Structures are given as C-alpha cells and as structure tokens.
C-alpha cells in the first residue's frame, strides 16, 4: 500500500466500522468494543442500568468483569476462539448488574478482519420464551436448554454463596414428573421435541431465568429459587 493509498484505506475502514456499529446497535441494548485482552475501548447503550457504569465509565474495564461471576468462566471459554473466527455464535448470559444478576441477555460478537485486535459485542435482553440451539453448549441439556446436573451444581454453589453475602436466602427444590419417560416413548419425534422445548420454556418463565433450573433425567428436575417461587 502506497502512502497516497493509506488515507483512503483508513477512511474506508472507519466507514465500515461505523456502519457495523450502527447496524449492531439497531438490534442491541448495549454495544461494546473490546481489545484483544477483552478490555472495553468503547461502550454505548443501557450500560448504566445493566452494569451500573455509564458508557464512558465502562471504558478501561475488563469485559469479563462485567459478567455475572457464576458465568464468567464459561463466557471466557467461549471467547477464546473468537480471535481465529470472525463471528461468535449467539449465547445467553447475565451481567453483574447493580442489584444482582441481570435478566438473560443474548450476546453476539464480531471481529472485523481489517481491525486486528478489535472485537464488537452486542447484547440485547432476551424474551422469556427465547431458547437458543444449545447443541454446542456443554453446560446444557440439548433438548430443553436447561442446565445439566454438573453445571447446575456449580451454578447453585456460586449463586447461594452470593445470596448469603447479600443477606438473602435461596432454596433448592427437586421436581419429579412421574411417567415422563413413558410419555416420551409414546410420542413421535416432533411431538417429543415440542414437549421438551415447552418444559424448558416453562421452567425459564417460572424461575425468571433458565439458569435457575436443571434437567437431571427425563423425570427429575432441580430448581433454585427464592421464597416467592410457586411450584403450583
């Protein structure tokens, strides 16, 4: 690239970045740009409500430090491969909000090849019945989207510890759906798939976030909840 071509190239690159930022923000509640160490270099949107930082105050913070602690390790593992790919597959997470974990947000990420070391993360509040394809998420049951037994055990330990430090009490309830295995045997493939998705959405709506419920097997589920949870 010649010295004469460089200004035009940089101008086109800036326009491409600005177009991407504008497009991403149209569908997002919060937008972050981070460097290759996941430090926030730009922020826009509802950062105050979701992180307790104004956009300009979020700059210089580690993006991972904005994540709810119980989910930080998992998010970090998902971000590791972003440096060699241009796109991060959508994932659900919660931020460490000013009053505890936020509602679920959907995170998407993108890397512009011509901007090495810069990554763009868009987050939007997820609908209660919104379920991702969890085939690539080792923490989750692929059929319902609920946490599996091991991930639920890790999550509950972190969540209960955090609640106790805030003077709150959480309860763990086991839910048994008798004969669910036999019912599944009588359904065709499509009916069974719809049933499992419905179960996942039902637990997500009743507990406020699908991360508060787990599927252990066809008939046994676990729910972490506060005193206001109504099993009926």
N, C-alpha and C positions, 0 to 999 in steps of 0.2 A: 504494500500500500504506500503510495507516494504521500508527501507532506501535503499536497494540494487535495488529495482524496480524503485524508483523515478527517477534516472538519465536517465534510458532508456525511461521512460514515457515522460519526458520533452524533450528528443531528438526527439522522435516520434511526439510530439506535435509541436515542432519547424518545423519539416519537413512538417507536414500537413499545417501549416500556410504558409510556404514558397511556397508550391505547389499552395495553394489557391491564394496567391498574384500574382504569376507568371501567373496563368490561368486568373485571373481577368484583369491583365494589358494587356494581349494579345488583349482584346476586348475593352480597355478603353483608353481615352486620359489623364485622371487623376485618381489617386487612393489615397484615404485617409484611414488611420486607426484612429479611434477616441475612446476615453474612454466613460464611462457611463454618463459623463457630456457634451458630444459632443465636447470635446477639442481634437484637432488634435495631434496625437502622432507620425504619420508617413505620409509622402506625397511623391508622385512620379509622373512624367509626366509633362504635359504642364501647370504647375501651374503658371508660370510667365505670360504667355500670357492670361490666363483666370482669374487670381486673382491679378496679379501684385506682387505676392510673389514667390520667389524661393522656392523649396521644403523644404529646411531646415528652411527658414523664416516662413513658414506656420505652423510649429510645435509650439504648445502652443496657437494658435489662436482658437477661437470658430468656429466650422464648420458652425454654423448658421450665424455668422457674415460674412461669405464668400458668403452668398446667397443674391441675389438682394432684397432690402428691401420690395418691394411690395409683395414678395412671401415668406418672412421669416416665417410669422405666419402659413401659410398653410403647409410649409415643416415641421415646428416644430410639428404640429398636427399629421402629417403622421409618424414622427419618434417616437412618444410616445409609440406606440405598438410594436416597434422593440425589446424591452427588453424581451418580452414574446414570441417572434417568432424568427425563425432562418433566415427568409428571408423577405426583404422589396420588395413589389411589385413595378415594374418599374414605374417611374413617370418622368414627364418633369419639368424642372426648368431652371432658368438662374442664373448665378453667378454675383456678383457685380464686373464686370471687370474693368480694369484700365481706360477705356474710356466709361463707362456706362455699361448697362446690356449686357451680352454676348449673342450670339445666343443660341437657345434652346439646352439643354443637357439632355440626358437620364440618370437618376440616378438609380442604383440598389444597394441594400445593403444586407449584410450577417453578421450573428453572429455565430461564432463557439462556440458550447456549452461548449467545454473544455477550452475556453478562456473567462471566465466571465468578463463582463465589457469592452470587446473589440469588436468593430464593424468595418466592412470594407465597404467603399463606393467607387464604381466605376462610373465614369462619362464619357460619350462619346458624341461627337457632333451628334445631330440628323439630319437626312436627312430632307429636306424641306417638303417632302410629307409623312413623317413618322407620323402616328397617333396611339396613344395608345388606348386601350379599356378604356373608361372613365366612365364605369359604377359605379366605386367606388369613383369617384371624384365629390364631391358635388358642386364644382365651375363650372362645365362644362355641356353643353348640351350633352346628351348621344349619339345623332345621328351625330352631326358634329364635336364634340370635341372642339367647340368654348366656350368661357366663357358665363355663363348665365348673366342675367341682373344685379343681385345684385353684383356678383363677378366683373363684368366689371366696375360698378360704383366705387367700392373700388379701383380697379386697376388704373382706369383713374385718380382718385384723387391723388394717390401716384405718378404716372408717370408724371402728369402735374406739380406737386409741385417740383419733382426732376429736371425736364427740366427747369423750371423757375429759379431755383437756379444756373443752369449752363448757363443761358442766352439764352436758346433755347425756341422755341415756338412750341407747338403741337396743332393739330386741331382735333375736333371730328366731324365726318361726319356720317349721318344716310343714310343707303342704303335700298331702298324698292324694292323688287322683286314682281311685280304685278302678281296676279293669281297663285302664287306658291302653295297656298293651294289647288286650284282647280287642278293643275297639279299633285300634290301628290295623290289626290283622284283617278286619272285615272291610276296610276302606280300600278304594282303588288308589293309585299313586297320586292323582291330582287331588282327591279328597283329603288324603293324608297330609299332603304338603300344605293345603289350605288350613287344616286343623292346627298344624304345628306353628304356622305363622300367626294364627289367631291367638294361640296360647302365649306366644312371645309378646304380641301387642298388648294382650290383656294384663300380663304382669308388668309391662312397661308403664301402662297407664295407671294401674292401681298403686304402684310404688313410687311413681314420679320419675323414674329413670330405670332403664332395663338393667343397668349395672347393679341394682339392688336386689336382683333375683337371679337364681341359677337353676339349671336343669341338671339333675344328677342321673336320672334314667327316665324311662317312659312314664313312670308313676310318681316319682318323688322330685320335689322342687324345694328350694330354700329361698326365704325372703328376709332381707334385713330392713327393718323399718323402725319408725318412732312410735310413740303411744297412740297416734291418731290413725294408724293403719287399721282398716276394717276388712277382715277376711271374708265377710259376708258379701 
